């Protein structure tokens, strides 16, 4: 078995998975930031608990295991104490995670251009304390920020603001290449938007959770964008650490295609060439359904 790669960013280190004791049935949700992570965590919570009512914030029920902003010993102990089926958040690609056949690995894809815009919106909503912990201000010109994001090379150790296009595509490729494995389940943000009950049913099948179609439809109502935005104080990540100026602002719009207001024709053509260098045609087509 190949040793997992080690990924490090300003606020995460995949080596923090070392020593974590998995259980059969564990679910690992692995996505690039701003690709539907919290949405997938909520969908797992709905299926596992069979209720939209949570007894504590979602970020406590489903912690980000390999973040360096929390004490890893405490996170491991928190998960060890859980008696329900565990579902764990990470932004580490699949090739950086320890592989266990009894664990289900869930990925979510999203148009990288929307990921870029969503990340910028999230950065603008950071609290003053959180902003002080990240690197200096980015270029004021959004197109200059785009070209930096698009042209950066893939890196295992990243000290840059946000996740670059190369790293997003690499993360998605680690799932795309193993999408047919029995313990890997891959979803797309756009499919979740188009048919949330249907995708929730597909997730239930991947996790071997038996709910009637009627119950799936009922549970899905609690995971619509508007429903989750109304419950931002319970569901947004980092609420326990005062991460956001406005918790509801984390769920800003949830829409696709926002990148069209940022990229001009030249930038769009540049993106098309660049993403074509980074991914195979079938992965490019899947990432960009519209």
C-alpha positions in Angstrom: 0.0 0.0 0.0 1.4 3.4 -1.0 2.1 5.8 1.9 -0.3 8.7 2.0 1.1 12.0 0.7 1.6 14.7 3.3 -0.3 17.9 2.5 0.2 21.1 4.5 -1.4 24.5 4.3 -1.4 27.5 6.6 -4.1 25.9 8.7 -4.0 22.1 8.1 -1.6 19.2 8.1 -2.6 15.8 6.8 -0.1 14.2 9.2 -2.6 14.8 12.0 -4.4 11.7 10.7 -1.5 9.6 12.1 -2.7 7.7 15.1 -6.4 8.2 14.5 -8.3 5.0 15.2 -11.0 4.4 12.5 -14.1 2.3 13.1 -16.0 0.3 10.5 -18.6 2.5 9.0 -16.8 5.8 9.5 -17.4 8.4 6.8 -14.7 10.8 5.6 -15.9 13.9 3.7 -13.0 15.1 1.6 -13.4 18.2 -0.5 -11.5 21.3 -1.5 -12.7 24.3 0.6 -15.9 26.0 -0.6 -16.9 22.9 -2.7 -20.0 21.8 -0.6 -18.2 20.5 2.5 -20.8 21.8 5.0 -23.6 20.8 2.7 -22.3 17.2 2.6 -21.8 17.2 6.4 -25.4 18.2 6.9 -26.6 15.5 4.4 -24.7 12.9 6.4 -26.1 14.2 9.7 -29.7 13.9 8.3 -29.2 10.3 7.2 -27.3 9.1 10.3 -29.6 10.8 12.9 -32.8 10.6 10.9 -33.7 14.1 12.1 -32.8 17.7 11.2 -32.5 18.5 15.0 -28.9 18.4 16.1 -27.9 18.5 19.8 -24.8 20.7 19.2 -23.2 22.6 16.4 -22.5 20.7 13.2 -18.8 21.6 13.4 -18.6 19.8 16.8 -20.4 16.7 15.6 -18.3 16.5 12.4 -15.0 18.1 13.2 -12.2 19.0 10.8 -9.7 16.4 11.9 -6.5 17.7 10.4 -6.8 21.4 11.0 -3.9 23.0 13.0 -6.2 25.5 14.6 -7.4 22.9 17.1 -5.5 20.5 19.4 -5.3 17.2 17.5 -5.4 15.2 20.8 -8.6 16.9 21.7 -10.1 16.2 18.3 -9.2 12.6 18.4 -10.6 12.3 21.9 -13.8 14.0 20.8 -14.3 11.6 18.0 -13.4 8.6 20.1 -16.1 9.6 22.6 -18.8 9.6 19.9 -21.1 6.6 19.9 -23.0 7.3 16.7 -21.7 6.6 13.3 -18.9 9.2 12.7 -18.6 11.5 9.7 -15.4 13.5 9.6 -14.4 16.6 7.6 -11.1 17.1 5.8 -9.8 19.2 2.9 -7.0 16.7 2.2 -7.1 14.9 -1.2 -7.8 11.2 -1.2 -4.1 10.3 -1.8 -3.2 12.1 1.4 -5.6 10.1 3.6 -5.0 6.7 5.2 -7.0 4.1 3.2 -9.3 1.7 5.1 -11.7 -0.6 3.2 -14.3 -0.3 6.0 -14.4 3.6 5.7 -16.5 5.4 3.1 -14.8 8.4 1.4 -17.2 11.0 0.1 -16.1 13.7 -2.4 -17.9 16.7 -3.8 -16.9 18.4 -7.1 -17.7 22.0 -8.1 -16.8 24.2 -11.0 -13.3 25.6 -9.8 -14.2 29.1 -10.9 -17.2 29.1 -8.5 -14.9 27.7 -5.8 -12.6 30.7 -6.4 -15.4 33.2 -6.1 -16.9 31.5 -3.1 -13.6 31.5 -1.3 -13.1 35.2 -1.9 -16.5 35.9 -0.6 -15.8 33.8 2.5 -12.5 35.6 3.0 -14.3 39.0 3.0 -16.6 37.6 5.7 -13.8 36.6 8.1 -13.7 38.2 11.5 -10.9 40.7 12.3 -9.2 38.1 14.5 -9.3 35.4 11.8 -8.1 37.8 9.1 -5.1 38.7 11.2 -4.0 35.0 11.0 -3.8 34.8 7.3 -1.1 36.2 4.9 -1.1 39.9 3.8 -3.8 41.4 1.5 -4.1 40.0 -2.0 -3.8 42.2 -5.1 -6.7 44.6 -5.4 -7.5 43.7 -9.0 -9.7 40.6 -9.2 -8.3 39.6 -12.5 -4.8 39.7 -11.2 -5.9 37.5 -8.3 -7.5 35.1 -10.9 -4.3 34.8 -13.0 -2.3 34.0 -9.8 -4.8 31.4 -8.8 -5.0 29.9 -12.3 -1.3 29.8 -13.0 0.1 28.6 -9.7 1.7 25.1 -9.8 0.4 22.2 -7.8 2.0 22.1 -4.3 2.0 19.6 -1.4 3.0 22.4 1.0 1.0 25.6 0.4 1.5 28.9 2.1 -0.6 30.8 -0.3 -4.1 32.3 0.4 -6.8 29.9 -0.7 -6.6 26.7 -2.8 -5.1 27.1 -6.3 -6.7 25.8 -9.5 -4.0 23.1 -9.8 -4.6 21.9 -6.3 -8.4 21.9 -6.7 -8.1 19.8 -9.9 -5.6 17.5 -8.3 -8.0 16.9 -5.3 -10.9 16.1 -7.7 -8.7 13.8 -9.8 -7.8 11.7 -6.7 -11.6 10.9 -6.4 -12.3 10.8 -10.1 -9.6 8.1 -10.6 -11.2 6.0 -7.9 -14.8 6.8 -8.4 -15.7 3.2 -9.1 -14.2 1.9 -5.9 -16.8 0.3 -3.6 -16.0 2.7 -0.7 -15.7 5.9 -2.7 -18.8 8.1 -3.4 -18.4 11.1 -5.6 -21.0 13.9 -5.9 -21.2 17.2 -7.8 -22.4 20.5 -6.4 -24.6 21.1 -9.4 -26.3 17.8 -9.1 -27.1 18.5 -5.4 -28.7 21.8 -6.5 -30.7 20.2 -9.3 -32.1 17.2 -7.4 -31.3 17.3 -3.7 -33.7 14.5 -2.7 -32.3 12.3 -5.4 -28.7 12.9 -4.4 -29.5 12.4 -0.8 -31.0 9.0 -1.7 -27.8 8.2 -3.6 -25.8 9.1 -0.5 -28.0 6.9 1.6 -27.3 4.0 -0.7 -23.5 4.7 -0.6 -23.7 4.6 3.2 -26.0 1.6 3.3 -28.6 3.6 5.2 -32.2 2.5 4.6 -34.8 5.3 4.5 -38.0 5.3 2.4 -38.1 7.7 -0.5 -40.7 9.7 1.4 -38.4 10.1 4.4 -35.5 11.1 2.1 -37.7 13.8 0.5 -38.7 15.1 4.0 -35.1 15.1 5.3 -33.8 16.9 2.2 -36.0 20.0 3.1 -33.6 20.7 6.0 -30.6 20.8 3.7 -31.8 23.4 1.2 -29.7 26.5 1.0 -32.4 28.7 2.6 -32.9 26.2 5.4 -29.2 26.0 6.2 -28.8 29.7 6.0 -31.5 30.3 8.6 -29.6 27.9 10.9 -26.2 29.4 10.3 -25.4 29.7 14.0 -25.7 25.9 14.3 -24.4 24.8 10.9 -21.6 27.1 9.7 -18.1 25.9 10.3 -15.9 27.7 12.8 -18.9 29.2 14.8 -17.2 27.9 17.9 -14.2 30.0 17.2 -15.9 33.2 16.1 -14.6 32.7 12.5 -17.1 34.9 10.7 -18.3 38.5 11.0 -21.7 37.2 10.0 -22.5 33.5 10.3 -25.3 33.7 7.8 -22.8 35.3 5.4 -21.1 32.0 5.2 -24.1 30.8 3.2 -24.0 33.8 0.9 -25.8 32.6 -2.2 -24.9 29.0 -3.0 -25.4 29.8 -6.7 -23.3 28.7 -9.6 -21.9 30.8 -12.4 -20.9 33.7 -10.2 -17.5 33.6 -11.9 -19.0 35.2 -15.1 -19.2 38.5 -13.3 -15.4 38.3 -12.6 -13.8 36.8 -15.7 -13.6 38.7 -19.0 -13.3 36.8 -22.3 -9.5 36.7 -22.3 -9.5 35.3 -18.7 -12.1 32.8 -19.6 -10.1 31.6 -22.6 -7.0 31.4 -20.4 -8.9 29.4 -17.8 -10.1 26.9 -20.5 -6.5 26.4 -21.7 -5.1 26.0 -18.2 -7.7 23.6 -16.9 -7.2 21.5 -20.1 -3.5 21.2 -19.1 -4.4 20.0 -15.6 -7.2 17.5 -16.2 -8.3 14.9 -18.7 -11.2 15.8 -21.0 -13.6 13.5 -19.1 -12.8 15.2 -15.8 -13.0 18.6 -17.3 -16.5 17.8 -18.6 -17.6 16.5 -15.3 -16.3 19.5 -13.3 -18.0 22.0 -15.7 -21.6 20.7 -16.3 -22.8 24.0 -17.7 
